[in-house]
């Protein structure tokens, strides 16, 4: 019998009720699930603390002493049991809200106990709430004690971290003979990795820090290896299976645009990316390429020139954007760029009127409409192309997998896919979430663009800030003022948008002030935006709805109120709304004075660099991958348990290189010695749609 697949209820001491609770609360169903449920932290139990040593920085500690007496406090639901505990010199309270009779029956005053837990401070005194209590045992292993995530429901049923540890111990002992190696022996030897069996034992029951680190290194490598194996293997299968259009012609449209219509000279980075795209569309395989470029780097021009390659080869092209604002912005830009060539461009969004849709659909089907820009409306079944050869998808992470897959139904031969993102992605994230795509990076700004000057101000300097704003408006410039809220929050002292708008109107009575926020009706929002775009309004007070899709070259100042409430990525996106013209632009981050260490560092990073990739890397290190809008894990074949994309980049590169070499030798994993890899890949991979077959 394969014990790895055995249900938890059959583990001695577990029982069906506890097994059902683990399944509901932690999604643990089998013995293999249980032994791969790793501790989230470890506590050093090698020393005993004195009560007098406890301070606000103390984490989990253990104290040896005696209970001097019990006291029942409160009534009804507020009833609690307090045990007074002394180490011989000082006293601390042990507080219990549940299992009161169990505590009274199980522990006696005057008997020596070891109390372990996290001290809490309330009204100037310390206490332990529901600590672990045990009699001193000279044979008990000291050193590192693992702590496991639990839930309130589990604790109510006494399925604590300590109880989980015992169940894991029993599972490992039961499965000891059935823990075969999951990695090729040559890789284990080459990297001097701990064996799987030993690593699982040491991750749960480490005796030393060195032993724990060796176990973590082994398990990190395995996680990263199988993620890369899943992504790269699917990419190999995709390349072998799916054929694409061959764009052999660099024809009249492309060449005329390059010679006559370019609004500025291409940067070397743009030229390099175009060469990479050109090489892709000559292979006979479907292109799946991610185009990364910072705000204002010229991604749209590259996309337009890629569309012209499709048109020169008898195909149509489309550009898919996540919002109507962004789609309209793209439509205006693409139409302006292609107008001299006489190319017809149309816009299709949810707001497109029914009477306009019929002629548009007909023009798409007969091929007379060559370029379509739009939102999710493009994905509707009735939207059919004569011969769609290239689909550009902007801000891919805002489209669901199922939505993107519908692009494939638009043609018998799948169109080439070019994914664009203005959110710079750290290299480690790009290698995982977008690991199945070829990646191009535009890492230069067009000539003539001046770097945005960014300053951090405290909110006691509003008078100077407002005078600076007035000076900029006198020079003919426009200003964004961004707030994090729309309505006042009872839990926060942040300025809200409504107050900010009223204050701005009061301070600048001689100028026109517009306001935009997400709760406005589309028509109201568009009217307010148009007032700013046209130059009739000098100041736009807004929330983050202006984060993407707003292009006003005359706007030279971005004021971000309560900047401490925004993440690095969002601050960088907001800053990108200015700096689009030839004038010097400014971003002013306004915050309160009392800031935490990480917040101060975040704002300092913004003032130190305009490079979006540097900011993205710093953001990943500061916040970890879990805060990146779901991006870090949403595209992974399975979740990371031990490895971290924010700190394990070098190990990820090692694993990726190993997988690449392995697949070069055996792309289908057909060699019998690789059967274990296929088996473990099937076991580890979640039931998700194959991204690499979509883009």
Secondary structure, DSSP 8 states (H G I E B T S, - for coil): --GGG-BGGGSTTTHHHHHHHHHHHH---BHHHHHT---SEEEE-SS---GGG--TT--EEEEEEEEEEEEEESSGGG-EEEEEEE-SS-EEEEEESS-HHHHHHH--TTSEEEEEEEEEEETTEEEEES-EEE---TTS--SEEEE----HHHHHTT--HHHHHHHHHHHHHHHGGG----S-HHHHHHTT---HHHHHHHHHS-SSHHHHHHHHHHHHHHHHHHHHHHHHHHHHHHHHH-B--------HHHHHIIIII-SS---HHHHHHHHHHHHHTTSSB--EEEEEE-TTS-HHHHHHHHHHHHHHTT-EEEEE-SSHHHHHHHHHHHHHHHGGGT--EEEE-TTS-HHHHHHHHHHHHHT---EEEESGGGGSTT---SSEEEEEEESGGGS-HHHHHGGGGG-SS--EEEEEESS---HHHHTTTTTTSEEEEE----TT----EEEEEEGGGHHHHHHHHHHHHHTT-EEEEE-S-SS--TT-----HHHHHHHHHHHTTTS-EEEE-TTS-HHHHHHHHHHHHTTS-SEEEE-GGGSSS---TTEEEEEETTGGGS-HHHHHHHHTTS--SSS--EEEEEE-S---HHHHHHHHHHHH---HHHHHHHHHHHH-GGGSTTHHHHTSSS--SS--TTT-HHHHHHHHHHHHHHHHH-TT--SGGGHHHHHHHHHHS-S---GGGT-
